[in-house]
Amino acid sequence: MDPSSLTRWRKRIGEEGVETLLAVTIEAARAAGLIKRTSVDTVIVDTTVMPKAVAHPTDSKLLERSRQHLVKLAKDNGIALRQNYNRQAPRMAVQAGRYAHARQFKRMRKTIKALRVRVGRVHREITRKMGELPEQVQAKAHELLARTGRILRQKTKDKNKLYALHAPEVECISKGKARTAYEFGVKVSIATTHKEGLVVGCRSMPGNPYDGHTLDETLEQVGILCGTDRKPHTAIVDKGYKGAKVEGVRLLMSGQKRGVTLRLKAMIKRRSAIEPTIGHMKMDGRLARNPLKGALGDAIHAVMCGAGHNLRLILTALRLYCARMRLDMWSAIGQWLALGVGQNTRLAW
């Protein structure tokens, strides 16, 4: 499938279409006996990061990528540039990375500053010659110039920075972990059943909102997809949802002490069961890298990863059922032979 037809298909099916697919997998799991009808009354909710298919956004990479796109735009439309820096700029971008690896940060900053000056020259020259571009190309050129201008102006401590030239919706989300301090993508809210681990809600949350502010929307999606038209009775969350309140829903939080009985304590201890579900969705279900374009692509990919996880659970349950039937069949044959029935009978397999 070529990229243009893939884009048209994505726009036609939309987020609601893939949510229907997720709802069908939930109904199939209910019909197969994997979950009960009351299983959706208690859910576990957590958030994770769905990384985007972008390179690590260093300043040198972003500047060099912007220059390449500007030079290509000028070449495709017959604009003569005084200098395009095709030989000098790539070497400077590589050298900046080497200086950073050697922890020679003063030289690195000097090289990046020089590279920014050269990209700025190309940017200003194309801006001056915008009138030479065909009308059907000018809209695309204006968008490219605006994004390149953001990259040229943004500083280290700025907010709403541009982390990818082709994907302006990418956000930098802090993880607080030593192995991955930051991830570049979009936040995804996931809801699973308390005992079975079936995904009953999965939605992208653009803008990197606070976890507590996403809870109401996630529980509303659970009610719609499960066909109950109401939110679950109980939601179990971690400490990242501190301060969140949802009308008509009892929230149980990790580390909660007040009013916790032995039964509620056992339910709270099950909260961490969602972590391996997220891990399987990332490793087996491609949640770890989203190749689809735009905010709509983020929404579709997140829901499809949830539907894929449910299908894997259903197939696992069917395999176990077939294995159990095979054991029962062999057990019946063994009992039949032990009784001496059909000792002279040949079994054709």
BELTA-V214075 format. One record per pair of residues at least 24 apart in sequence whose ideal C-beta (glycine too) atoms are under 10 Angstrom apart, sorted by sequence separation. I is the first residue (numbers start at 1). J is the second residue. D is the distance in whole Angstrom. If there is no record, write none. Layout:
{{I | J | D} {I | J | D}}
This chain:
{{91 | 115 | 10} {92 | 116 | 10} {187 | 211 | 8} {191 | 215 | 9} {201 | 225 | 6} {281 | 305 | 5} {284 | 308 | 8} {285 | 309 | 5} {64 | 89 | 6} {89 | 114 | 9} {90 | 115 | 10} {123 | 148 | 5} {124 | 149 | 10} {143 | 168 | 9} {189 | 214 | 5} {200 | 225 | 6} {201 | 226 | 9} {212 | 237 | 8} {281 | 306 | 7} {284 | 309 | 8} {285 | 310 | 10} {63 | 89 | 8} {64 | 90 | 6} {67 | 93 | 9} {88 | 114 | 9} {89 | 115 | 6} {92 | 118 | 8} {122 | 148 | 9} {123 | 149 | 7} {188 | 214 | 9} {189 | 215 | 8} {199 | 225 | 9} {200 | 226 | 6} {211 | 237 | 8} {215 | 241 | 6} {220 | 246 | 9} {285 | 311 | 9} {64 | 91 | 10} {88 | 115 | 9} {187 | 214 | 8} {191 | 218 | 5} {211 | 238 | 8} {214 | 241 | 9} {219 | 246 | 6} {278 | 305 | 10} {281 | 308 | 8} {285 | 312 | 8} {64 | 92 | 8} {65 | 93 | 9} {120 | 148 | 9} {123 | 151 | 9} {124 | 152 | 10} {189 | 217 | 7} {190 | 218 | 8} {191 | 219 | 7} {211 | 239 | 9} {212 | 240 | 8} {213 | 241 | 9} {216 | 244 | 8} {218 | 246 | 9} {236 | 264 | 10} {280 | 308 | 10} {281 | 309 | 5} {284 | 312 | 7} {60 | 89 | 9} {63 | 92 | 9} {64 | 93 | 4} {89 | 118 | 6} {119 | 148 | 7} {120 | 149 | 9} {123 | 152 | 7} {189 | 218 | 4} {193 | 222 | 10} {211 | 240 | 4} {212 | 241 | 5} {215 | 244 | 5} {216 | 245 | 9} {217 | 246 | 10} {219 | 248 | 9} {277 | 306 | 10} {280 | 309 | 6} {60 | 90 | 10} {63 | 93 | 7} {64 | 94 | 9} {85 | 115 | 9} {88 | 118 | 7} {89 | 119 | 7} {188 | 218 | 10} {189 | 219 | 10} {191 | 221 | 8} {192 | 222 | 10} {210 | 240 | 8} {211 | 241 | 5} {212 | 242 | 7} {213 | 243 | 10} {214 | 244 | 9} {215 | 245 | 9} {216 | 246 | 5} {219 | 249 | 6} {234 | 264 | 9} {238 | 268 | 10} {62 | 93 | 10} {191 | 222 | 5} {201 | 232 | 9} {210 | 241 | 9} {211 | 242 | 9} {212 | 243 | 5} {213 | 244 | 7} {215 | 246 | 6} {216 | 247 | 8} {236 | 267 | 6} {237 | 268 | 10} {278 | 309 | 9} {281 | 312 | 9} {60 | 92 | 7} {61 | 93 | 7} {64 | 96 | 9} {119 | 151 | 8} {120 | 152 | 6} {189 | 221 | 9} {200 | 232 | 8} {210 | 242 | 10} {211 | 243 | 10} {212 | 244 | 3} {219 | 251 | 10} {236 | 268 | 6} {277 | 309 | 7} {280 | 312 | 8} {60 | 93 | 4} {63 | 96 | 9} {85 | 118 | 5} {89 | 122 | 9} {119 | 152 | 7} {120 | 153 | 10} {193 | 226 | 9} {210 | 243 | 9} {211 | 244 | 7} {212 | 245 | 8} {216 | 249 | 9} {234 | 267 | 8} {236 | 269 | 10} {238 | 271 | 6} {280 | 313 | 9} {59 | 93 | 9} {60 | 94 | 8} {84 | 118 | 10} {85 | 119 | 8} {174 | 208 | 9} {191 | 225 | 9} {210 | 244 | 9} {212 | 246 | 10} {215 | 249 | 8} {236 | 270 | 7} {237 | 271 | 7} {238 | 272 | 9} {58 | 93 | 9} {60 | 95 | 8} {61 | 96 | 9} {83 | 118 | 8} {116 | 151 | 9} {117 | 152 | 10} {169 | 204 | 10} {171 | 206 | 8} {173 | 208 | 6} {191 | 226 | 10} {236 | 271 | 5} {60 | 96 | 4} {61 | 97 | 8} {85 | 121 | 8} {116 | 152 | 6} {171 | 207 | 7} {172 | 208 | 8} {215 | 251 | 8} {236 | 272 | 10} {238 | 274 | 9} {277 | 313 | 9} {59 | 96 | 8} {60 | 97 | 6} {84 | 121 | 10} {85 | 122 | 7} {116 | 153 | 10} {169 | 206 | 6} {171 | 208 | 5} {236 | 273 | 9} {237 | 274 | 10} {238 | 275 | 10} {58 | 96 | 8} {83 | 121 | 7} {84 | 122 | 7} {169 | 207 | 9} {194 | 232 | 9} {236 | 274 | 9} {58 | 97 | 7} {60 | 99 | 10} {82 | 121 | 8} {83 | 122 | 8} {193 | 232 | 9} {212 | 251 | 10} {60 | 100 | 8} {81 | 121 | 9} {82 | 122 | 9} {194 | 234 | 8} {59 | 100 | 10} {81 | 122 | 7} {84 | 125 | 10} {191 | 232 | 8} {194 | 235 | 10} {58 | 100 | 8} {83 | 125 | 9} {194 | 236 | 7} {82 | 125 | 7} {81 | 125 | 6} {191 | 235 | 8} {192 | 236 | 10} {80 | 125 | 10} {81 | 126 | 8} {79 | 125 | 8} {191 | 237 | 10} {79 | 126 | 7} {60 | 108 | 8} {67 | 115 | 8} {74 | 122 | 8} {81 | 129 | 9} {59 | 108 | 9} {63 | 112 | 7} {70 | 119 | 8} {73 | 122 | 10} {77 | 126 | 10} {80 | 129 | 9} {58 | 108 | 10} {59 | 109 | 9} {66 | 116 | 10} {79 | 129 | 5} {60 | 111 | 8} {64 | 115 | 7} {67 | 118 | 7} {68 | 119 | 10} {71 | 122 | 7} {74 | 125 | 8} {79 | 130 | 9} {59 | 111 | 10} {60 | 112 | 6} {63 | 115 | 5} {67 | 119 | 5} {70 | 122 | 5} {74 | 126 | 6} {77 | 129 | 9} {80 | 132 | 9} {59 | 112 | 5} {63 | 116 | 6} {66 | 119 | 6} {67 | 120 | 10} {70 | 123 | 6} {73 | 126 | 7} {79 | 132 | 6} {58 | 112 | 9} {59 | 113 | 10} {63 | 117 | 10} {64 | 118 | 10} {65 | 119 | 10} {66 | 120 | 10} {67 | 121 | 10} {68 | 122 | 10} {78 | 132 | 8} {79 | 133 | 7} {60 | 115 | 6} {63 | 118 | 8} {64 | 119 | 8} {67 | 122 | 6} {70 | 125 | 9} {71 | 126 | 9} {74 | 129 | 8} {77 | 132 | 7} {78 | 133 | 9} {59 | 115 | 8} {60 | 116 | 9} {63 | 119 | 5} {66 | 122 | 9} {67 | 123 | 8} {70 | 126 | 6} {77 | 133 | 5} {78 | 134 | 10} {59 | 116 | 8} {62 | 119 | 9} {63 | 120 | 9} {66 | 123 | 8} {70 | 127 | 10} {76 | 133 | 10} {77 | 134 | 7} {74 | 132 | 9} {74 | 133 | 9} {73 | 133 | 8} {77 | 137 | 6} {76 | 137 | 8} {77 | 138 | 10} {79 | 141 | 10} {73 | 137 | 8} {77 | 141 | 8} {73 | 140 | 8} {74 | 141 | 9} {73 | 141 | 6} {70 | 141 | 9} {73 | 144 | 6} {72 | 144 | 10} {73 | 145 | 9} {195 | 267 | 10} {194 | 267 | 7} {197 | 270 | 10} {70 | 144 | 7} {69 | 144 | 6} {70 | 145 | 8} {195 | 270 | 8} {199 | 274 | 10} {69 | 145 | 10} {194 | 270 | 6} {197 | 273 | 6} {194 | 271 | 9} {196 | 273 | 10} {197 | 274 | 7} {66 | 144 | 8} {69 | 147 | 9} {70 | 148 | 6} {195 | 273 | 8} {199 | 277 | 7} {225 | 303 | 9} {66 | 145 | 10} {69 | 148 | 8} {194 | 273 | 8} {197 | 276 | 8} {198 | 277 | 9} {199 | 278 | 10} {202 | 281 | 8} {193 | 273 | 10} {194 | 274 | 10} {197 | 277 | 5} {66 | 147 | 7} {67 | 148 | 8} {192 | 273 | 8} {193 | 274 | 10} {225 | 306 | 9} {66 | 148 | 4} {192 | 274 | 5} {199 | 281 | 8} {221 | 303 | 9} {65 | 148 | 9} {66 | 149 | 9} {191 | 274 | 8} {197 | 280 | 9} {66 | 150 | 10} {190 | 274 | 7} {62 | 147 | 10} {63 | 148 | 9} {66 | 151 | 5} {192 | 277 | 5} {202 | 287 | 9} {62 | 148 | 9} {65 | 151 | 9} {66 | 152 | 8} {192 | 278 | 9} {199 | 285 | 10} {204 | 290 | 9} {190 | 277 | 7} {62 | 150 | 10} {63 | 151 | 6} {190 | 278 | 6} {207 | 295 | 10} {62 | 151 | 5} {63 | 152 | 8} {206 | 295 | 5} {62 | 152 | 9} {188 | 278 | 9} {190 | 281 | 8} {204 | 295 | 8} {59 | 151 | 8} {62 | 154 | 9} {204 | 296 | 10} {206 | 298 | 7} {188 | 281 | 9} {204 | 297 | 9} {205 | 298 | 9} {206 | 299 | 8} {57 | 151 | 9} {204 | 298 | 4} {205 | 299 | 10} {59 | 154 | 9} {203 | 298 | 10} {204 | 299 | 5} {66 | 162 | 10} {69 | 165 | 7} {203 | 299 | 7} {204 | 300 | 9} {59 | 156 | 9} {68 | 165 | 9} {69 | 166 | 9} {190 | 287 | 9} {202 | 299 | 10} {204 | 301 | 8} {205 | 302 | 9} {204 | 302 | 5} {62 | 161 | 9} {65 | 164 | 9} {66 | 165 | 6} {188 | 287 | 7} {202 | 301 | 10} {203 | 302 | 6} {204 | 303 | 8} {62 | 162 | 7} {65 | 165 | 5} {202 | 302 | 5} {203 | 303 | 7} {62 | 163 | 8} {65 | 166 | 9} {202 | 303 | 5} {62 | 164 | 8} {185 | 287 | 10} {188 | 290 | 9} {201 | 303 | 9} {202 | 304 | 9} {61 | 164 | 10} {62 | 165 | 7} {185 | 288 | 9} {202 | 305 | 7} {203 | 306 | 9} {57 | 161 | 8} {61 | 165 | 10} {185 | 289 | 9} {186 | 290 | 8} {199 | 303 | 9} {202 | 306 | 3} {57 | 162 | 8} {183 | 288 | 10} {185 | 290 | 7} {201 | 306 | 8} {202 | 307 | 8} {57 | 163 | 4} {199 | 305 | 8} {200 | 306 | 8} {56 | 163 | 9} {57 | 164 | 6} {199 | 306 | 4} {202 | 309 | 9} {55 | 163 | 10} {57 | 165 | 9} {198 | 306 | 9} {199 | 307 | 8} {202 | 310 | 10} {54 | 163 | 7} {55 | 164 | 8} {186 | 295 | 8} {199 | 308 | 9} {54 | 164 | 4} {55 | 165 | 10} {188 | 298 | 8} {199 | 309 | 5} {200 | 310 | 9} {52 | 163 | 9} {53 | 164 | 9} {54 | 165 | 9} {186 | 297 | 10} {187 | 298 | 10} {188 | 299 | 9} {198 | 309 | 8} {199 | 310 | 6} {52 | 164 | 7} {54 | 166 | 8} {186 | 298 | 5} {190 | 302 | 8} {197 | 309 | 9} {198 | 310 | 6} {53 | 166 | 10} {54 | 167 | 6} {57 | 170 | 8} {185 | 298 | 8} {186 | 299 | 9} {188 | 301 | 9} {189 | 302 | 9} {197 | 310 | 10} {52 | 166 | 10} {53 | 167 | 8} {188 | 302 | 5} {192 | 306 | 9} {199 | 313 | 9} {52 | 167 | 6} {57 | 172 | 8} {186 | 301 | 9} {187 | 302 | 10} {188 | 303 | 10} {190 | 305 | 9} {191 | 306 | 9} {198 | 313 | 6} {54 | 170 | 6} {186 | 302 | 8} {190 | 306 | 7} {197 | 313 | 7} {198 | 314 | 9} {52 | 169 | 8} {53 | 170 | 10} {188 | 305 | 8} {192 | 309 | 9} {196 | 313 | 8} {52 | 170 | 5} {188 | 306 | 9} {192 | 310 | 10} {51 | 170 | 9} {52 | 171 | 9} {190 | 309 | 9} {170 | 290 | 10} {196 | 317 | 10} {49 | 171 | 9} {51 | 173 | 9} {50 | 173 | 10} {167 | 290 | 10} {49 | 173 | 5} {169 | 293 | 9} {48 | 173 | 10} {49 | 174 | 10} {57 | 182 | 10} {169 | 294 | 6} {47 | 173 | 10} {49 | 175 | 7} {56 | 182 | 9} {167 | 293 | 7} {168 | 294 | 9} {169 | 295 | 5} {48 | 175 | 10} {57 | 184 | 6} {166 | 293 | 8} {167 | 294 | 8} {168 | 295 | 10} {169 | 296 | 10} {56 | 184 | 8} {167 | 295 | 10} {169 | 297 | 9} {170 | 298 | 9} {51 | 180 | 9} {55 | 184 | 9} {169 | 298 | 7} {54 | 184 | 6} {167 | 297 | 9} {49 | 180 | 9} {52 | 183 | 9} {53 | 184 | 10} {54 | 185 | 8} {167 | 298 | 10} {51 | 183 | 5} {52 | 184 | 6} {53 | 185 | 9} {49 | 182 | 9} {50 | 183 | 9} {51 | 184 | 6} {52 | 185 | 4} {49 | 183 | 4} {51 | 185 | 4} {52 | 186 | 7} {48 | 183 | 9} {49 | 184 | 8} {50 | 185 | 5} {51 | 186 | 9} {49 | 185 | 5} {50 | 186 | 6} {48 | 185 | 10} {49 | 186 | 7} {50 | 187 | 8} {49 | 187 | 6} {50 | 188 | 5} {48 | 187 | 8} {49 | 188 | 7} {47 | 187 | 6} {48 | 188 | 6} {47 | 188 | 7} {48 | 189 | 8} {46 | 188 | 10} {47 | 189 | 5} {48 | 190 | 7} {46 | 189 | 8} {47 | 190 | 7} {45 | 189 | 7} {46 | 190 | 6} {45 | 190 | 7} {46 | 191 | 8} {44 | 190 | 9} {45 | 191 | 5} {46 | 192 | 8} {43 | 190 | 10} {44 | 191 | 7} {45 | 192 | 8} {43 | 191 | 5} {44 | 192 | 5} {43 | 192 | 6} {44 | 193 | 8} {43 | 193 | 6} {44 | 194 | 6} {40 | 191 | 9} {42 | 193 | 7} {43 | 194 | 6} {44 | 195 | 10} {41 | 193 | 9} {42 | 194 | 4} {50 | 202 | 10} {39 | 192 | 10} {40 | 193 | 6} {41 | 194 | 9} {42 | 195 | 8} {44 | 197 | 8} {39 | 193 | 5} {40 | 194 | 9} {50 | 204 | 7} {38 | 193 | 10} {39 | 194 | 7} {43 | 198 | 10} {50 | 205 | 10} {39 | 195 | 7} {43 | 199 | 10} {44 | 200 | 10} {45 | 201 | 8} {36 | 193 | 9} {39 | 196 | 6} {43 | 200 | 6} {35 | 193 | 6} {40 | 198 | 9} {43 | 201 | 7} {47 | 205 | 7} {34 | 193 | 9} {36 | 195 | 9} {39 | 198 | 7} {49 | 208 | 9} {35 | 195 | 8} {36 | 196 | 9} {40 | 200 | 6} {35 | 196 | 5} {39 | 200 | 8} {40 | 201 | 9} {34 | 196 | 6} {35 | 197 | 10} {47 | 209 | 9} {34 | 197 | 10} {35 | 198 | 5} {47 | 210 | 10} {29 | 193 | 9} {34 | 198 | 7} {47 | 211 | 5} {35 | 200 | 9} {46 | 211 | 8} {45 | 211 | 9} {26 | 193 | 9} {29 | 196 | 8} {47 | 214 | 7} {30 | 198 | 9} {47 | 215 | 9} {29 | 198 | 5} {45 | 214 | 9} {29 | 199 | 10} {45 | 215 | 6} {29 | 200 | 9} {47 | 218 | 9} {26 | 198 | 7} {46 | 218 | 10} {25 | 198 | 8} {26 | 199 | 8} {45 | 218 | 6} {25 | 199 | 8} {26 | 200 | 6} {45 | 219 | 7} {25 | 200 | 10} {26 | 201 | 10} {43 | 218 | 9} {43 | 219 | 7} {22 | 199 | 7} {23 | 200 | 9} {45 | 222 | 9} {22 | 200 | 8} {22 | 201 | 8} {43 | 222 | 6} {22 | 202 | 7} {19 | 201 | 10} {40 | 222 | 7} {19 | 202 | 9} {40 | 223 | 8} {43 | 226 | 9} {18 | 202 | 10} {19 | 203 | 9} {40 | 225 | 9} {41 | 226 | 9} {40 | 226 | 4} {39 | 226 | 9} {40 | 227 | 9} {41 | 228 | 8} {45 | 232 | 9} {15 | 203 | 8} {40 | 228 | 7} {43 | 231 | 9} {15 | 204 | 9} {37 | 226 | 9} {41 | 230 | 9} {43 | 232 | 5} {37 | 227 | 10} {40 | 230 | 10} {41 | 231 | 10} {42 | 232 | 6} {43 | 233 | 9} {44 | 234 | 10} {45 | 235 | 5} {46 | 236 | 9} {47 | 237 | 9} {35 | 226 | 10} {37 | 228 | 9} {40 | 231 | 10} {41 | 232 | 5} {42 | 233 | 7} {43 | 234 | 8} {44 | 235 | 8} {45 | 236 | 7} {46 | 237 | 7} {47 | 238 | 9} {40 | 232 | 6} {41 | 233 | 5} {42 | 234 | 4} {43 | 235 | 6} {44 | 236 | 5} {45 | 237 | 5} {46 | 238 | 6} {39 | 232 | 10} {40 | 233 | 9} {41 | 234 | 7} {42 | 235 | 8} {43 | 236 | 7} {44 | 237 | 8} {45 | 238 | 9} {47 | 240 | 7} {42 | 236 | 7} {43 | 237 | 10} {44 | 238 | 9} {46 | 240 | 8} {47 | 241 | 9} {38 | 233 | 9} {46 | 241 | 9} {26 | 222 | 10} {30 | 226 | 9} {45 | 241 | 8} {30 | 227 | 9} {27 | 225 | 9} {22 | 221 | 9} {26 | 225 | 6} {27 | 226 | 9} {45 | 244 | 10} {25 | 225 | 9} {26 | 226 | 6} {27 | 227 | 7} {23 | 224 | 8} {24 | 225 | 10} {26 | 227 | 8} {19 | 221 | 8} {23 | 225 | 4} {22 | 225 | 6} {23 | 226 | 8} {23 | 227 | 7} {19 | 224 | 8} {20 | 225 | 9} {19 | 225 | 6} {43 | 249 | 10} {45 | 251 | 9} {42 | 250 | 9} {44 | 252 | 10} {42 | 252 | 9} {44 | 267 | 9} {44 | 268 | 10} {42 | 267 | 7} {46 | 271 | 8} {44 | 270 | 7} {45 | 271 | 9} {46 | 272 | 9} {48 | 274 | 9} {44 | 271 | 6} {48 | 275 | 9} {42 | 270 | 9} {44 | 272 | 9} {46 | 274 | 5} {44 | 273 | 6} {45 | 274 | 8} {46 | 275 | 8} {48 | 277 | 10} {44 | 274 | 4} {48 | 278 | 5} {43 | 274 | 9} {44 | 275 | 10} {46 | 277 | 9} {47 | 278 | 9} {48 | 279 | 9} {50 | 281 | 9} {51 | 282 | 9} {46 | 278 | 7} {50 | 282 | 9} {44 | 277 | 9} {48 | 281 | 8} {49 | 282 | 10} {48 | 282 | 8} {54 | 289 | 10} {50 | 286 | 10} {51 | 287 | 9} {53 | 289 | 5} {54 | 290 | 10} {50 | 287 | 6} {51 | 288 | 6} {52 | 289 | 8} {53 | 290 | 6} {49 | 287 | 9} {50 | 288 | 8} {51 | 289 | 6} {52 | 290 | 5} {53 | 291 | 5} {48 | 287 | 8} {49 | 288 | 9} {50 | 289 | 8} {51 | 290 | 7} {52 | 291 | 9} {53 | 292 | 9} {48 | 288 | 10} {50 | 290 | 5} {52 | 292 | 9} {53 | 293 | 9} {52 | 293 | 10} {53 | 297 | 10} {52 | 297 | 9} {52 | 298 | 8} {50 | 298 | 7} {52 | 301 | 10} {50 | 301 | 7} {50 | 302 | 6} {48 | 302 | 10} {50 | 305 | 8} {35 | 310 | 10} {34 | 310 | 9} {35 | 313 | 9} {34 | 313 | 7} {15 | 295 | 10} {19 | 299 | 9} {22 | 302 | 10} {23 | 303 | 10} {26 | 306 | 10} {34 | 314 | 6} {15 | 296 | 7} {18 | 299 | 8} {19 | 300 | 9} {22 | 303 | 5} {25 | 306 | 8} {26 | 307 | 9} {29 | 310 | 6} {32 | 313 | 10} {10 | 292 | 7} {14 | 296 | 7} {18 | 300 | 5} {21 | 303 | 7} {22 | 304 | 8} {25 | 307 | 5} {28 | 310 | 8} {29 | 311 | 9} {32 | 314 | 6} {34 | 316 | 9} {10 | 293 | 8} {11 | 294 | 10} {13 | 296 | 10} {15 | 298 | 10} {16 | 299 | 10} {17 | 300 | 8} {18 | 301 | 9} {20 | 303 | 10} {21 | 304 | 7} {22 | 305 | 10} {24 | 307 | 8} {25 | 308 | 9} {28 | 311 | 8} {31 | 314 | 10} {34 | 317 | 5} {10 | 294 | 9} {15 | 299 | 4} {18 | 302 | 9} {19 | 303 | 6} {22 | 306 | 5} {23 | 307 | 9} {25 | 309 | 9} {26 | 310 | 7} {29 | 313 | 7} {33 | 317 | 8} {34 | 318 | 10} {7 | 292 | 9} {11 | 296 | 7} {14 | 299 | 9} {15 | 300 | 6} {18 | 303 | 4} {19 | 304 | 10} {21 | 306 | 9} {22 | 307 | 4} {25 | 310 | 4} {29 | 314 | 6} {32 | 317 | 6} {6 | 292 | 9} {7 | 293 | 7} {10 | 296 | 6} {14 | 300 | 8} {17 | 303 | 9} {18 | 304 | 5} {21 | 307 | 5} {22 | 308 | 10} {24 | 310 | 9} {25 | 311 | 6} {28 | 314 | 6} {32 | 318 | 7} {6 | 293 | 9} {7 | 294 | 9} {10 | 297 | 7} {13 | 300 | 7} {15 | 302 | 9} {16 | 303 | 10} {18 | 305 | 10} {19 | 306 | 9} {20 | 307 | 10} {21 | 308 | 10} {22 | 309 | 10} {24 | 311 | 10} {25 | 312 | 10} {15 | 303 | 7} {18 | 306 | 9} {19 | 307 | 9} {22 | 310 | 7} {25 | 313 | 9} {29 | 317 | 8} {33 | 321 | 9} {7 | 296 | 10} {10 | 299 | 10} {11 | 300 | 10} {18 | 307 | 7} {21 | 310 | 10} {25 | 314 | 7} {32 | 321 | 9} {3 | 293 | 9} {7 | 297 | 9} {10 | 300 | 6} {21 | 311 | 10} {6 | 297 | 10} {10 | 301 | 10}}
